[in-house]
Amino acid sequence: MQAVRIHRQGGPEDLVLEQAPYPTATVGDVIVKVHAASFTPDELQWPVTWIDRGGRDRTPAVPGHEVAGVVTEVGYGTTGLKVGDRVVGLTDRHRDGAAAEYVAVEARDLAVLPDEIDDVTGAALPMSGLTAWQALFTHGGLTAGQTVLVHGASGGVGALAVQLARDVGARVVGTGRERGRAVAEELGVELYVDLDRAAFEKLVGPVDLVFDTIGGDVLARSATSVKPGGTLVSISAPPPEQPTRGQAVYFIVEANRDQLAELASRTAAGRISPHVGAVFPLAETAEAFQAKRRGITGKVVLLVEPSAQTASRS
């Protein structure tokens, strides 16, 4: 099969499209024919891209840990999925990713992809959707009537956080660069603060939850924006300060079939939609990584199967 691989620690310029071994389905796995895939811009910097759980070198490595496709094989002892199922999921970071024609994935990390969702949209959903869900609800405890401040409200994660918060009846305030204002306001933020022009802490009153996707100085200044009893949740780094009479949480997203199925259900119903910023063919994966570095808002998706661009399965 064809796969995008990287043979040594480096950057996007070291990614190459080449022939690679067809994957093997071990116990609990399925083989997925990849229709579309996505990636995290900094995943080539993750230690798990280069070493396995035992600390051994695992290059050449295949990037892209978000997948949408069709199950073609079911491994021994695997339950819950069958050949022919359309699926979406977040694959194990310690294993090869989905920037390939086929990928072996633990079945528990996949959910059925409804027919109403096209493969490009599906591939944009797992990382951003699960991260936003776990930040808002698992760690942030957001409920109807509360207010959340989302830093990076027009990004892949931030855009879904805005939509999920609005969907449960919360009020949403967003921050980011001016180029993201239109997207954030269209998604439903009640107030958008351009971080280059204003200090958010002077314009936004104390909120129940701050969700940070930016880090740095923005994260360092966020604790003062949390109400007593509220929560500061970050995916960029551990918060350097605790909110007064509140809590601070740093987490790394985990695969979760039930949460992913709920995200897919809400997407199919039109209640949320991942923000896709650009789509590249598999052969242009290096360019896709570089485009994301240049500041494209939303998710960048790799189209692996050209016929899989729409929701139609005719």
BALUMDO-776557 format. One record per residue (C-alpha): residue in one letter; x, y, z. Coordinates in steps of 0.5 Angstrom, whole numbers, padded with zeros to 4 digits, always signed. Example, Ala and Ser with C-alpha at 12.3 -4.5 7.8 and 13.67 -1.06 7.14 Angstrom:
2
a+0025-0009+0016 s+0027-0002+0014 
//
This chain:
314
m+0000+0000+0000 q+0002+0007+0000 a+0003+0011+0006 v+0007+0018+0008 r+0013+0016+0013 i+0018+0020+0016 h+0025+0016+0017 r+0028+0020+0022 q+0027+0026+0027 g+0025+0032+0023 g+0020+0036+0020 p+0015+0036+0015 e+0020+0037+0009 d+0022+0030+0011 l+0015+0026+0010 v+0015+0022+0004 l+0010+0018+0000 e+0012+0011-0001 q+0010+0004-0001 a+0010+0001+0006 p+0008-0006+0009 y+0000-0007+0009 p-0002-0007+0017 t-0003-0013+0021 a-0010-0013+0025 t-0008-0016+0032 v-0013-0018+0038 g-0018-0013+0039 d-0016-0009+0032 v-0019-0008+0026 i-0016-0006+0019 v-0019+0001+0016 k-0019+0003+0009 v-0017+0010+0010 h-0022+0015+0006 a-0019+0021+0010 a-0015+0023+0015 s-0012+0029+0020 f-0007+0031+0024 t-0004+0035+0030 p+0001+0040+0027 d+0006+0039+0032 e+0006+0031+0032 l+0012+0031+0029 q+0015+0033+0036 w+0012+0028+0040 p+0017+0023+0043 v+0011+0018+0042 t+0012+0019+0034 w+0019+0016+0035 i+0019+0011+0040 d+0014+0005+0042 r+0012+0004+0049 g+0018+0000+0051 g+0022+0006+0049 r+0025+0003+0042 d+0025+0006+0036 r+0019+0005+0031 t+0021+0009+0025 p+0019+0010+0020 a+0013+0013+0023 v+0006+0014+0019 p+0003+0021+0022 g-0004+0023+0022 h-0008+0020+0028 e-0015+0022+0026 v-0019+0017+0021 a-0025+0016+0017 g-0026+0010+0013 v-0029+0003+0012 v-0027-0003+0016 t-0024-0008+0011 e-0022-0013+0016 v-0023-0015+0024 g-0018-0018+0028 y-0019-0024+0033 g-0023-0022+0039 t-0025-0016+0036 t-0033-0014+0038 g-0037-0008+0036 l-0035-0007+0029 k-0036-0011+0023 v-0033-0011+0015 g-0036-0005+0011 d-0038-0001+0017 r-0036+0007+0016 v-0032+0009+0022 v-0029+0015+0025 g-0023+0015+0031 l-0017+0017+0034 t-0012+0012+0033 d-0006+0010+0038 r-0001+0015+0038 h+0004+0010+0040 r+0003+0006+0033 d+0003+0008+0026 g-0003+0013+0024 a-0008+0014+0018 a-0004+0018+0013 a-0004+0012+0009 e-0009+0007+0005 y-0010+0003+0010 v-0009+0003+0018 a-0009-0002+0024 v-0014+0001+0029 e-0016-0002+0036 a-0024-0002+0035 r-0025+0001+0042 d-0022+0007+0039 l-0027+0008+0033 a-0034+0009+0033 v-0039+0008+0027 l-0040+0014+0022 p-0047+0016+0021 d-0048+0016+0013 e-0050+0024+0014 i-0043+0026+0015 d-0038+0026+0009 d-0031+0023+0010 v-0027+0030+0010 t-0032+0032+0016 g-0031+0026+0020 a-0024+0026+0019 a-0024+0033+0022 l-0028+0031+0028 p-0024+0026+0033 m-0018+0030+0036 s-0022+0037+0036 g-0028+0034+0038 l-0026+0029+0044 t-0021+0035+0046 a-0027+0040+0047 w-0032+0035+0050 q-0027+0033+0055 a-0025+0040+0057 l-0032+0043+0057 f-0036+0037+0061 t-0031+0032+0063 h-0026+0037+0067 g-0030+0043+0066 g-0037+0041+0069 l-0040+0046+0064 t-0048+0046+0065 a-0053+0050+0062 g-0053+0058+0064 q-0046+0058+0065 t-0041+0062+0062 v-0034+0060+0059 l-0029+0063+0056 v-0025+0060+0050 h-0018+0062+0048 g-0017+0061+0041 a-0025+0060+0039 s-0024+0060+0031 g-0019+0054+0032 g-0020+0047+0030 v-0021+0045+0038 g-0024+0052+0040 a-0029+0052+0034 l-0032+0046+0037 a-0032+0048+0044 v-0036+0054+0042 q-0041+0050+0039 l-0042+0045+0044 a-0042+0050+0049 r-0048+0053+0046 d-0051+0047+0044 v-0052+0045+0052 g-0054+0053+0053 a-0048+0056+0056 r-0046+0063+0054 v-0039+0063+0050 v-0034+0069+0050 g-0028+0068+0045 t-0021+0070+0044 g-0016+0070+0038 r-0013+0074+0033 e-0017+0078+0028 r-0017+0074+0022 g-0022+0069+0027 r-0027+0074+0029 a-0032+0072+0023 v-0032+0065+0024 a-0032+0065+0032 e-0038+0070+0031 e-0042+0066+0026 l-0041+0060+0031 g-0044+0064+0037 v-0040+0067+0041 e-0043+0073+0045 l-0036+0077+0045 y-0030+0076+0041 v-0023+0079+0044 d-0018+0081+0039 l-0012+0079+0043 d-0007+0083+0039 r-0011+0090+0041 a-0014+0089+0048 a-0013+0085+0054 f-0019+0080+0055 e-0018+0080+0063 k-0021+0088+0062 l-0026+0086+0058 v-0029+0080+0060 g-0032+0079+0067 p-0031+0073+0072 v-0033+0066+0068 d-0035+0059+0071 l-0030+0056+0066 v-0024+0058+0062 f-0022+0054+0056 d-0015+0055+0054 t-0012+0052+0047 i-0006+0058+0046 g-0002+0058+0052 g+0004+0062+0054 d+0002+0069+0057 v-0005+0068+0055 l-0006+0062+0060 a-0001+0066+0065 r-0007+0071+0065 s-0013+0067+0065 a-0013+0065+0073 t-0016+0072+0075 s-0022+0071+0070 v-0025+0065+0073 k-0030+0066+0078 p-0029+0063+0085 g-0031+0055+0085 g-0030+0056+0077 t-0025+0052+0073 l-0019+0054+0068 v-0018+0048+0063 s-0012+0048+0059 i-0009+0043+0053 s-0003+0048+0052 a+0001+0047+0058 p+0000+0046+0066 p-0003+0053+0068 p+0002+0057+0072 e-0003+0060+0077 q-0009+0057+0081 p-0016+0061+0080 t-0018+0064+0087 r-0022+0059+0090 g-0022+0055+0084 q-0018+0049+0080 a-0014+0049+0075 v-0013+0043+0070 y-0008+0041+0065 f-0010+0034+0061 i-0008+0030+0054 v-0014+0028+0050 e-0016+0021+0051 a-0020+0016+0046 n-0027+0015+0048 r-0032+0011+0043 d-0038+0013+0047 q-0036+0021+0047 l-0034+0020+0040 a-0041+0017+0038 e-0044+0023+0041 l-0040+0028+0037 a-0042+0024+0031 s-0049+0024+0033 r-0049+0031+0034 t-0046+0033+0028 a-0050+0028+0024 a-0056+0032+0027 g-0053+0039+0025 r-0052+0041+0032 i-0045+0042+0031 s-0040+0042+0025 p-0032+0041+0025 h-0029+0047+0022 v-0025+0045+0016 g-0020+0050+0014 a-0016+0046+0008 v-0016+0039+0004 f-0010+0036+0001 p-0009+0030-0003 l-0005+0025+0001 a+0001+0026-0004 e+0001+0033-0001 t+0002+0031+0006 a+0008+0035+0007 e+0005+0041+0004 a-0001+0040+0009 f+0003+0040+0015 q+0007+0047+0013 a+0000+0050+0011 k-0002+0049+0018 r+0004+0052+0021 r+0003+0058+0016 g-0004+0059+0020 i-0010+0056+0017 t-0015+0056+0022 g-0019+0050+0023 k-0017+0043+0021 v-0013+0041+0015 v-0015+0034+0012 l-0012+0029+0008 l-0016+0026+0003 v-0014+0019+0002 e-0019+0016-0003 p-0021+0022-0008 s-0028+0019-0009 a-0030+0020-0001 q-0031+0027-0001 t-0038+0027+0000 a-0043+0024+0004 s-0046+0020-0001 r-0045+0012-0001 s-0048+0011-0008 
//
